[in-house]
Amino acid sequence: MSFLVRNKYKKLDETELNGDEATASPSWRRRSPEEKEAKASSLARTQAVFAGRIQAQFRRTAMLFDKFGETILCRKGGDASAYGRLVFPASSSSESGRTNSSPFIVVSDTTSEALLAKYIEKRWRIKKPEVIISVTGSAQDFNLPPQLQRAFDNGLASAATSANAWILTAGTDSGVMKLTANSLHKNGVKLPVIAVTPFGAVNGRHLLEEARGQDIAYTGIEPASFSGAPVNAFHTHFIMVESGDLGGKAWGTEIAFRARLEHHYTEMKGVTIVTLCVQGGPGTLKTLEEGAKQAHPALIVSDSGGAAAAVAEFVQKGTISDVKFQSESAKKTLATIKEMHQASGERLLTFFSLSADEDMSKLLLQAIVKMLRARTTTDEGADGEPHGSSNPDSSVSTIMARETARLTRAMLLANNWDRLDVLSSLVQESDMGRKFGQPHVTTLQRALELNRVGIVQMLLGMENNDISQINLTRLYLVASSDFDPYHFLRSQTAMHTAFVRQMRSIYRPGDPRSSYRLFKETVGPMLASISPSLEVLLGHGEVTSHLDLFVWSLLSDNRELAMTFWERCSHPLRAALLGSYICAHVAQKISWGQKVMEERSTELQAWAVGMLSEVPSTERAYTILSYTALEWGPQTVLDQAMEMERKEFLSHRYCQALMELWWRGDRVCTVSLPDSTPLMVVLLYSLVPLLNPHRKSKKKTAKAVGRNTSMEDMSKFTVRDHELVMQAAALSVQIAVNERKRSM
């Protein structure tokens, strides 16, 4: 769609449609407003047409695979695929005694992996993963010692949940496939565990031959043997690959198909694949070789025995002590794996020992990251240019684009897995990583959405960090659904209506200013209803600031992030008072959690009081309290505290002393009244300025102002002297009224 539209309208720039004349082309600036509006309207209509066509095609594809997916795919002989649900007996599928069922489909080993991928996502409705953990190893049962079993269980469960992964195995109820599925089930992992298994080696396959969507009771199945094995009950989906071979000859016939499917997800859908190898035989070596050819990183559990131990020994020492792997074919496969490992800069394979004090989840992530970083160099030729490139300028830009994309992908994976240690090493190991850029902005956005406090603090601590590109609208949208324990954000119906209306714009990349305009349009009205100060701040804001993120942190109930951003606010005293008021406001609006928000309000007010107490001199404190900032409007800090009724702050000795000075006209007027001036006299002078003997002409007053104004005192002469006295009187009366109300 973008290609067609850009060709039709001669690459009409998006900044031109947004009205940014400074960055628009000269030809666009020469057009009349009517021509610009007509062109923009025409482009918008064309985009809507193309968007509608794409959406219609998407819906047709989804409907096609949902209703007719099994007839599109076929078996080895060309017959329609067998499909349905396997219903496992309670004894094997659940410790609680409840039955478990999983969908299955039988397809040919020549089936298009692209069609099968659409079937998986459209018919089975499984969301595309961020990572696929492909588990391979022994098909024979084996037991790990309890300590090693716990290390395997915890590491695999942690990796799968952190990465939002699919787990692929051969699916049989034996060996490492059984170990993996049972481990994930035991740890309560609710993620797709997909079996890609050879149909000819499935015991009980006669029950599935004629299945056309019905439930199949998978009971009375023969135990595992050389000629076949039952499938495991804790796999969530089964892809049974039919090659025409039966019994023992069928073992391994699914490996090539599985490799193609994994490669499709890597190349066409951008999903990262990592192989986990535990024990295994000659078939496992073949699986590792196929994965190595596709440059899929692998984590080898070297102390599990079998093929895993043989690979570790041969790659690290060059020897083969296990007689099962001393055949010529096994040696050739091992040599190929070692050669590809060395060609990758020894980044293809990562070796792990269950008996060592290591985190398997961390090592799986490191295996992925190492290969992502290695691929940048393998894309270049010996002369440092991309393979097949003849243009030096495009070569540099291509390399930089690939490096940026892979660094972004690696950093996002580390963030999603919540591995601050891995992310820190990524940032430090390259020049691009050390310079705050687009990968860091993307990772920071995602870290905020996931509430990764440590990662946010690390990125904010980098030199020249830039938060102006953070999409605040997305943060509020995510927080309202994921991090809103008291349902304050969820109750803002007008805000959510605006989200629905602008959903396409929220997730569309844009410049910081347009992103902030969208934020003010969607979230701004809700913030303005909380406090007039927020309305003023939004009016002056142009890009995301630390104060914006501080307010978001409070409303999403993240104290650590709130403190992180508060420390970086340009006016932390005002920010603490505003934060205290916001929490008090939320406490009045929510049905539960009032005590927590009230305590948060008190704490933030204590931050402001503590800051003011640290001011070393009274004169300096007066300057801070009476200073006005452009983005905060005409109010001083003291005005703001009074408007928000921050009693503890107003009772501070500096605030009380300054209000006393204001009452007498000192520091805000050209004349200061004596301490002994009666109250009625002050009110008389305020109400009837003509009777004030200290009143001076405007000309003299202006001259005095011009003579005495400085940056620190600029707020003293914003209005006429008698108006300031009136303000001081009103302030004192309001404080007295509030005190009387509280005492009653």
N, C-alpha and C positions, 0 to 999 in steps of 0.2 A: 504494500500500500504506500509506504513512504517513498519508494522509488518512483512509482507512477505519478504521485502527487507532485514530487519535486521536479520531475521532467515536464509536467504540464504547466507548472507555474514558474519555470526558470529559477528553481532553487530559492523561492521566496523564504527569507529567513524568519525564524520564529520570533526573534527580537523585534522585527518590523511589525508583526501582528500584535505584539505586546505594547507597542507604542514607544519603544526605546529608540528615539531618534538619534541619539549619540552614536549608537553602534549599527544603525541601519545603513543600507547602501545609499549612495548619492541619488540614484534613479528613484528610489523609494521616497526620499525626502522631498524630491521635486513634485511629487504627485499631490493633488488636492485632497483635502479630507474626504470628499465624497468618493474619489477614486480608490483611496485606501480602504474605506469602509466596504465598498463594493467588492474589491479584490479579496479582502479578508472573509467576507460573507461567502463568496464563491468557493474559496478554499475550504472553509468550514463545512459547507454542504458536500463537497467532494469527499472530504475525509469521512463524513458521516456515512456516505454511501458505501465507501470501501470498507469502513469498519463494520457496517451492517452485513456486507457480503462475507467478510471473514468470520463474523460471529455465526452467521447462518451455516457456513461450511463446517465450522467447529461443531455446531449442534447436530448437523447431519451425520458427521463422522461418529460422534458420541452415540447417537441413536442407532446407527448402523451396527456398531460393535456390541452395543448393549442388547439389541434384539436378534442379531444374526451372526454374532462373532464366531460361534461354533461351526457354522456352515461355511464361513469364509476360510477358516483353518481346516486342515484335513490330515488324515493319517497317511501312513506309508503307501498304501495301495490306492489312494485317492478318495477313499470313503470319507464321509463327514466325521469330524472328531467325536470321540466319546467324551462325555462330560457329565458332571453332576456334583454331588457332595458325598464325601466319605464320612460315615458316622461311626465313631470309635466307641467301643464299650467303656462303661464307666470306670472299670478297674484299671484300664490302661491310659485313659485320657484325663483323669482328674482325681486328685487325692480326696476331693470333697464328695465323690460319688456321682457327679453329674457328667453326662455324656458330652462329647465334643465333636464338632463336625467341621470339615474343611473342604472348600471347592477344589475340584481337580479337572484337568483337561488332558487328553491324549493327542499329541501332534507328531507329525513326521519330523525326522532329523534334518530334512531339507526345507522346513518351514521358514518363511521370511522372518527374521528377528524383528524387523520393523513392525510387521503386522502383529506379531505376538506381543510386542511392547504396547501397542495400542489396545490390544485385547486386555492385557493386565491392568492398564490404567482406566480404560473405559468400561469394561465389563466387570472386572473385579473391584474397580474404583479404589485402587491403591494410589496414593499420591506419590509423585516422583521423589525419590530420596535424595539426600545430600551426599550420602556415602553408601556404597554397597560393600559389605564385609563378606567376602567369598571364602567359606570354610572348606578345607579339603584335608583328607587324611585317611586313616585306616578305616576299612569297612568292618573289621573284626572288633568284637567287644574287648575293651580293656578298662582297667580301673586305675585311677590316680590315687595316691596317698591323700588322706584328708586335707593336709596342709596345701598340697598342690592343687587339689580340687577346689578349695576355697579361693586360691589365687586366680585360678582359671575362671571360676564363676563370677567373681567380683570384677575382674578385668574386662571380661566380655560384656557383662551387663552394663557396666559403666560406659564402655566405648559405644555400644549400640544406642543407648538412650541419649548420650551426649550428642551423637552425630545424627540423630534422626535417621537411622540407617535401615536398609533392608539387609537381612542375613540370608545368604544363599548356601545351601548344602545339597548333598546328593539325596537326602530325604529318607534313607532307610533307618529302620529301628535297630541300629547296631553301630558300633564304632564311634568315631568322632561326630557323626551326624546325630546320633542319639545323645551323646554327651553335650553337644551344643544346644539342641532344642530343649532338653530337660533342664539344662542350666538356666536358660532364659526364662522358661516357665517357672522354675523355682524362685527366681528373683522378681517375678511379676512384671517382666518386660512385655509391654503391649505394642509390639512392632511386627511388621511382616517377616515371617520366617518361611522363605520360599524354597521348596524342594524342586530341583531339576534332576529327575531320576530316570534311569533307563527302564522303559516299560517292560521290556523282555525279561528283566531280572526282578520284577515285582511279584512277590508271592500273593496269590489271590487275584491275579489280573483277570481271570475268567469272569469274576464278578463285575468287571468294569467294561467288558467288551461291547455290550449292547446298551450301555448307559446313555440316556438322552435327557439329562436334566434331573433325574430322580435321585433320592437319597439312597446310598448303598451302605448297608450294614456291614462294616468291615470286621467280621468276627470269624473265629475258627480258622485262622490263617496259620500256615506252617511256619515254624521258626526259621531263622536265618541259616543258610547253608551256602555251599559253593555255587549252587544253581540259582539262588535267589534269596531275597529277604523281604519281610513285610515293611511297610512304610511306618514312620514314626507319628504318633498321635499329636505331638506338640508342634508340628509344622502347620502354619496357617493356610498355605496354598500349595498345590502340587501341579507341576508341569511334567508330564510323563512323556518322554521322548522315545518314539518308536523307530527302530532302525531295521527291523525285519529279523534280527537275531534274537534267539531265545536262550534262557538259562544262563549258564556261565559265560557263554560267548557274548552276552549283551552287556557285561560289565565294561564300563568305560566308553560305550558308544555314545553317551550323551556329552562327553567332554568337549568335543569340537563345537557342538551346538551351544553349550553353555558359554564357551569362550566368545562365540560370535554375539550372543545376547549381551554379555558384559561389555564387549567392545562397542556395541551399538549405544549403550547407555553412556559410555565414556565419550565417544566421538560426536554423537548426534544430540545428546541431552546434557552433556557437561557434568555427568555424575562421576565422582571419584571412586575407583575400585581399589580395594586392598585385600590381599589374600592372606588368610590365616592358616598356616600348615601345622597340623598336629599329627605326629606319627605317620602312618601311611605306608603304602607299598609301591610297586612299579607304576600303577595307575596314577598315584599322587605325583610322581615325577613328571608324568606326561601333562598333568594339569598345571603344574608349576611352569613347565616349559611353554605351554600355550599362553599362560599369563605373562611370562617374561617377554614373549614375542610382542605382546601388546603394551609392554612397558608398565604393567601393573605392579606396584610395589607389593612385597610379601614379607610377612612377619613369620619367622621360622621358630617354632618352639623346639629348641635344639636338644633339650633333655627329655623329650617325649618318646624317643626311639624311632625306629622305622625310617621312612624316607626323610623326615625332618632332620634326624640325627645324621643321616648319610649326606645330605646336602650341606649341613653345617660343617661336617668333617672335611668333605672334599673341597669346599670353597675356601675354608680357613687353613687347612693343612695339606691338601692335595692328595689325601689318602682315602682308601675305602676299606674299612674293617669288616663291615657286614657282608656276609657271603651272598645275601639275597640281591645285592646291588653290584655284584662283580661281573655280571654278564656284559657282553659287548654293547648291547642296546642300552642298558642302564648306564654304562660308562659314557656312552655317546651323549645321552640326555644330560647327565651331570656336567659333562664338559661344555655343552651348549649353555646351560644355566650359568655356569661360572663365567663363561666368555661374555655373556650379556650383562652379568653383574659387574664385571670389570669395565666393560664399555660404558656403563652408566656412571662411572666414577665411584664404584662400589656403593651405590645408593639404592640399587634395586632390592637387595635383600637386607633385612634387619634380623639379627639373631637375639633370641630371648630365652631365658631360663626361668622356669616356674619356681625353681628352688631358690633363686636369687631374690633379693629384696628390691624388685623392680615392679613398676606399674605397667601392666599389659596395655591398658587403655592409652597411656601416654606414649608407649612405644608404637602402637598402631598409628597414632596421629603423626608421630615423628617419621614413620615409614612413608606415609602419604606426602608429608611436607618435603622430605628429602627428594622424592621423585619429581614433585612439582617444580622444585628449584633446579633440578638437574635437567629438565626438559628444555629450559631456556637455552642452555649451552648446546644441547644436541640439535636444536633448530638452526644453529649457525654452522657454516662451513669452516674450513681450515683458515680462511682469511678473515673470519669474524663476521661474515655476511650471511644472511639467510640463504638456505639452499635454493637455487634457481633464481636468485635475485641479480639483476643487472643494473639497477639504479641505486647508487650509493645513498642518496637522500631517503628513498623509500626503504632501504635496508635498515637504516638507523631507526626510522619511525616504526618499522615493523617489529624490530627487536624490542624497542621500548614499550610498544603496545603489548607484546606478548609477556614481557617481564612484569608490566603493571598488572595485567590480568591474572597472572599466576601468583604474584605476591598477594593480590587482593584475595584470591581464592584460598591461599594457604592461611592468611591472617583470619579470614572468616571462619575457616574450619577450626583454628585454634580458639577463636572466640566462642564458637558454638559448643565446643567441647569444654569450655571454661578452663583452658590450660594457659594460665598466665606465664608459666615458665617457658612453654614452647613459643608463645607469641613474643616474649622478650628476646629470645634467641633469634627469631625471624627478623625482628626490627634491627638487631645489632649486626647481623651477618652480611649486610649489603649496603651500598651507598643509598640505594633507593629506599631501603627500609629505615635508614637513619634520618631521612628527610621527610618531614610531615607532608604527605601528599594525598592524592585521591584514594589509594588503598587504606590509608589511616582514617580518612573521613568516613568511608564506607564501613570500616570495622567499628569506628566509634558510634555511628548511627545504630548498627546492629547490637553493640554492647549496651547501649542505652535501652533499646527495646527489650533486651533480655535481662536488664538490671545486673550486668556484670560490673560490680563496683570496682574491683581491683583492676580490671582491664581499662575501665574509663579513667581511673586515676593515673595509670601508666601513660596512656595516650595524652592526657591533659598535661602531664609532666614533661612532654617532649618540647624541644625548642621550636618556636614558630608554629605552635599548634593553632588550628583554625576551626572554630565552631560555627562560623557564619553559614556553612553549608548544611548544617543539621536541619532535617525536616521535622519541625515541631508538630505539624499536623499529624504526621505518622506516629509520633510519640504519644500524642493524646489518644489517637485511635487505638493503638496497641494497649496503652495503659487502661483504657476504659473497659477492655475485655479481659486482660490478663492480670493487671496489678491495681485493682480497685476494691480493696477488702470491705469498704464501707458503702460501696455503690453510690458514691457522690457523683463521679463522672458518668456512671451508667444512667443516672437519673436525669441527665441533661438532654432532654428529648430534642430541643432545637439544635443543639450541637450535632447530635447524631443524624438528624435530618440533613444538615449541611454536609456531613460526611458522605452520606449516600449520594447526594447530588453532585459532589465533587470527587467521587471515588477515583475516577480515571486520572484526574489532575494530581491527586495525593501521591500516587505511585509513579507518576511520570517525572523523569529527571528534568530539573529546571535550575535556573540560576538562583542564588540566595535571595535576591530581592523579590522575585515572583513567588518563591516558596513562602517567604514571610508574609506577602500580601494574602496568599491563600490561608495562612494561619490566622491572620487577623479577620478574614471573612468567615471562617468556620468556627474557630475557638474564641476569637476576640469578644463577641457579645457575652459569652458566658463569663469570661474573666472580668469584663467591665461591670457586670452585675454584682460581682463580689466586692469591688472597691473602686472608688473614683480614681485613686492613684494608679491602679492597673490600666484604667482607660486612658489616662494621660500618658503613661509609659508606652502603651500600644500605639498611640498617635504619633509619638516621636520615633518609635523603632522602625528600622529599615531591614535589618538582618538579625539573625538569632544571636542573643547575648547570653552571658552567664546568668543574668537575672531571670531571663525567660526559662532557662533550664532549672534554676533554683525553684521557681514557682511550680514548674511541672513536677519536680521531684517531691515537693510537698503534697501536691494533689494526688500523686501516685503512691504516696505513703512510703517513701524511701528516705529514711533519715540520713543514712551514710552519704548518698548522692547529694542530698540537700546541703549537707555540711561541706561537701567537696566544692559545689558550685558557689555557695555563700562566701567561702574564703576567697573566691576569685571575682566577686562582684566589685564594680568600681565604687559603689556606695554601700558598704556592708552594714553600716548603722541603719540606714533607711531600709535596706533589704531585710534585716532581722525584724524590724518593727512591722513591715509589710507581711512577712512570713507569719509572725505571731497573730496578726489580724486575720489572715487567710485561714489558719488552723482554727481560730475561734469561730469564724464564720462557718466552716465546714462542720464543726461540732454542733452547731445549732440546726443544721440541715439534715443530718444523718439520723437513722433510727437506732443504730448501735455503733459502739466505738467512740462515744462522746468523750469518755474519760481519757482515752488515749490522745485524742486530738486536743483536748484542753491541756493535758500535760505537755504536749508538743508546743502549744501556744505559749505556755508559761516558760518553757525552756528557751524558746526563741527570744522572748522578751528579756530573759536573763542574759542571753548573748549580747543584746543591745546594751543592757545595763553594765555588763562587764566591760564592754568596749569603752563606754563613756567613763567608767571608773579608772581606766588605764590612761586617760588623758592627763599629762603631767601638770598642767597649769589651768587656772580658772579662765584666763584670757583666751587660751587656745580652745577650751571647751565652749566658751561663748561664741567663738568664730564658727566652730563646727555646727552648733545648734541653730545658729541664725543664718547659715549659708543656704542659698538656693541653687539648684542645679537645673539646667535647661530641660533635660529629659523628664524631670520630676515636676515641672510646672513651677508656679510662683511660691509654693509652700516651702517654709523652712522645715528642718527636722522637727522642731518643737510644734509647729503647726500640724505636721503629719501625725505626731504622737497624740496630739489633742483630738484630732479628727477620728482617730482609731481608738481613742479612749484607752491608751496603754498606761494604766495607773501607776504601775511599779516604775516605769521609766520616768513619768512625770514627777514622781516623788523623789527622784535623785537630787542630790544637793546642787548640782550644776543647773538643772532645769529650774529648781525653785529659786535659785539666786538670779538667774537670767530673767525669769518672769517678774521678780521684784524690781529689777532694773527697768524692764519694759514698762512696768506700772508707773514708775516715776519719770519715764521719758528718756532715761539714759540709754546710750548706745543706739537708739533708733531716732532720736530727734536732735535738732540743733541746740535745744535748751533742755536741761535736766531739772525737774522740780525738786525742791528740798524734801528731805525725809518727813518733815513735820506738816506737809501740805495735807489739809483735811480731804477726806474722800469726796464730800459734796462739792468742794471747790474743783477738784479734778473732773468730776462729772459735768459741772457747769461749763468749764473750759472746753470740754469735749463736745458738748451739745451746742454751745453757742460760741464758736471760735472768735467772734468779733469782740467778746469780752475778755479774751485771753491777753494779758499784758505782755506776754512773752512772744506773741505772734509776730512774725516778720513777713516782709513782702516776698512774693514768689521769686522776684529777681535776686534778692539777697540770699534767699534760701538756695536757689539754683547755683549761685556763685559759690556758696559754702560747700555745696555738694560736690561741685566740680573740683574744688580745692582739696577735699579730704577723701575722695573716693579711691579705693584700691581694690584689688581682686578679692581680698579677704572681707572687705566692708561693703561690697557692691550691693548686698541685700538690704542695707540699712535705709536706703533712699528710694525704694521702689514705689512708695506712695507718699502723700503729703504728711507732715508731722502730726496734724490733728487726727488724721485717719489712723495712724499708728497708735496713738493714745487710745482711740476708740477700740482698736483691736485688742490692746492690752486689757482694757476694762472688760470687754466681752469675754476674753479668755479667762480672766479671774472669776467673773460671775458664773461662767459655764462650769469651771472647776468646782466652785462652791455648790452649784446645783447638783452636779454629779455626786459629790461627796454626801450631800443630804439624802439623795435617793438611795445610795448604798447603805447609809446608816439606818434608814427606815426598813 
